[in-house]
Amino acid sequence: MSGKLWGRPMNSGAQGAGPTGRPPTEDFATLRREMREIEFRLAAAIEMASNSLRNRMLGLILGSLVVNVFALLAAVFTLAKMSAR
């Protein structure tokens, strides 16, 4: 198998493997470190999206609350004006 994976050349089979047929442990440690870094980046991205969504929802809720309060006040004043005649 040839090509690149995450900017690193991909080896096929046992190329670069030691006498036991397994790749060196440094490659596993590097891969583990990269996977952990990717996991932390993904968690941070999810957290940012969650915060953004929460802020947007709060803004929509508060905005609709303000509009409804003004509509209620307008209805009350209109009713008071009509009943005063």
Secondary structure, DSSP 8 states (H G I E B T S, - for coil): --SEETTEE---TTTT--TTSS--HHHHHHHHHHHHHHHHHHHHHHHHHHHHHHHHHHHHHHHHHHHHHHHHHHHHHHHHHHHH-
